[in-house]
Amino acid sequence: MNRVYNFNAGPSAMPLEVLREVQEEFLDFNHTGMSVVEISHRSAAYQAMQDETETLLKELLHIPDGYHVIFMQGGGSMQFILHAQNFLRHKGAYVKTGSWSSKAQEAAKFYGATYELASGEAQNYKAIPLLTKDTVDLQPDTDYVYITSNETIHGLEWKTFPKLGVPLICDMSSDFLSRPVDVSQFDFIYAGIQKNVGPAGCVIAIVKDEFLEKARTDIPPYLQYATFVKKDSTYNTPPVFCIYFVNKVLHWLKNLGGLDVMEARNKKKAKLIYDVIDNSQGFYIGHAEKNSRSLMNVTFNLQTPELEKRFAEEATKADLIGLKGHRSVGGCRASLYNAVTPEGCEALVDFMQRFQTLHS
Amino acid sequence: MNRVYNFNAGPSAMPLEVLREVQEEFLDFNHTGMSVVEISHRSAAYQAMQDETETLLKELLHIPDGYHVIFMQGGGSMQFILHAQNFLRHKGAYVKTGSWSSKAQEAAKFYGATYELASGEAQNYKAIPLLTKDTVDLQPDTDYVYITSNETIHGLEWKTFPKLGVPLICDMSSDFLSRPVDVSQFDFIYAGIQKNVGPAGCVIAIVKDEFLEKARTDIPPYLQYATFVKKDSTYNTPPVFCIYFVNKVLHWLKNLGGLDVMEARNKKKAKLIYDVIDNSQGFYIGHAEKNSRSLMNVTFNLQTPELEKRFAEEATKADLIGLKGHRSVGGCRASLYNAVTPEGCEALVDFMQRFQTLHS
């Protein structure tokens, strides 16, 4: 089997063990005599699998009582709309750390008043702002503060989360399950699964019951998070294959030792690449400030766009895939999600050093 | 391999040949060295696959110029909302033939004025109404007429489609690609793929450009069909695995001879079951009137709910799965989507006859 090193920003690398398991049982899900893509979402076999998925997630993230886990479709783009439709009554405060938080605010504007609580735009998104109760200017009647835990395009990641005394909504799409988080700090968390957790086509959300009680009920039931909680994510047909795949990934995470172990592994992996950048004497130029560096998406530039293009092309020839930066900003980017192996990172280190030797 | 006969109403049986192919290449999509769930939706390999999927669909359905094919998430429930958000300006007319058309109208009411053009509710949804320009009472300023080509719960299916001189919107979720249709009669067609075409998690829509020009543009871009047309369904990450699976199913359909062949096969399959009902001397009681009978969902009752329960249970023991009617109406139902084989139908015939002999 010719397996490449996959540094795509999402959809992205998945654990080989999981892929093999999915493949092996693809024609017969749990002795039902049907493929997982053929089973009814109203069957006991499906329900048991979904229940287990929720339980595993609660275990791995230590989700406290008073929260519900739901599965939805539509990706992050749909959540940019839904969080506002559900929770925006007076004012929504947004922390603009890059493209994704920015898009969320743009969509929210269709449903009510929003404002920027902080923005890194003027500095071209090089750092996550430090927000404390004393330093931020929270307006009265703020329903929530919205943040993006990891910005894939600029390569920034929140290291600690702000405690501002108002409900906190967080888009964790690109670093979900890459490290432990204290769920009790948040009122609403959501994550498109297509980075760390599974195939594109599903969002996992974690809703605080108390916050949900304040949500709007004058929108169609299908757009209400409360419907998904009440109907246990099967108000309509859920994306069965995605949830099944998530189940496998959660087992894999648990077997590896959980999120502490995963975080340590991810730190080690990211350090390998950042060290090459820091030791390159300016050949590789890291984009993010050190204390805001993402463990998931390492973004950097070379001296010229031509050299960056060459870097990505030669990497591809060496079976290192997906190193081109996002088309909106250019540059280079290595995405190091959970399933990217330490060996993959070492191969990238090796390539980066060879490339530097050849081109400096 | 112990493969059961799967009569589920959706998600439902998929072609065994397709399942095998997906399984075989699950670790390496098209020699990329990545699983299909790992490839980037911005890669050439993905784009080529999506393009081919669109081309195959255009071929199979003879989609004329002036239409676009798009892929979305959210299932039929999301379309109940989106068709109205996009196309409802003055009044939407709904033909109520069962639960699904009814739900579409309920959701549309959030976005504007709607009215029932016809309803089979008083007769407990036993027949599709005959609608002609002369007999229907179309109100002025009707933006569109909305129909559901096949109602899975009551087992009704439109045989010919109405020509009323206003745009026609059709939910084809449950009989999409089961027979040829004249796309030019419609202005907007959509279908959740989880019956005839693939795993739950994707909707295929066919939009007439001329109709789309009249759509609202004052809603968030992600909710506009125009965005999906303009961005070729990759405004955000599409449900890659679903679209890939659809691609395989379309190849399978083409190799079998296309939609004429599929329709003939489906007619033969359905006739097998309806014949048992009609020849059972009242042991099996068909729900739908003969000229409205669905080729996809054969709905019937037995003398008592107890006997119906026993029927489904004994069928399950004989590896005939999914014969219980929808929980909202009870009774029995055999769903005979494209991938249900003639052999499966013969096994069901055999079982029904044996069950009748034992219990009459």
Interface residues (C-beta under 8 A of the other chain):
Chain A: M1 N2 R3 V4 N6 N8 A9 G10 P11 S12 A13 M14 L16 L19 R20 V22 Q23 F26 L27 D28 H31 T32 G33 M34 S35 V37 E38 I39 S40 H41 R42 Q73 G74 G75 G76 S77 M78 F80 I81 A107 F110 G192 Q194 G198 P199 A200 G201 C202 I219 P220 Y222 L223 Y235 N236 T237 P238 P239 V240 F241 C242 F245 D319 I321 G322 R327
Chain B: M1 N2 R3 V4 N6 N8 A9 G10 P11 S12 A13 M14 L16 L19 R20 V22 Q23 F26 L27 D28 H31 T32 G33 M34 S35 V37 E38 I39 S40 H41 R42 Q73 G74 G75 G76 S77 M78 F80 I81 A107 F110 G192 Q194 G198 P199 A200 G201 C202 I219 P220 Y222 L223 Y235 N236 T237 P238 P239 V240 F241 C242 F245 D319 I321 G322 R327
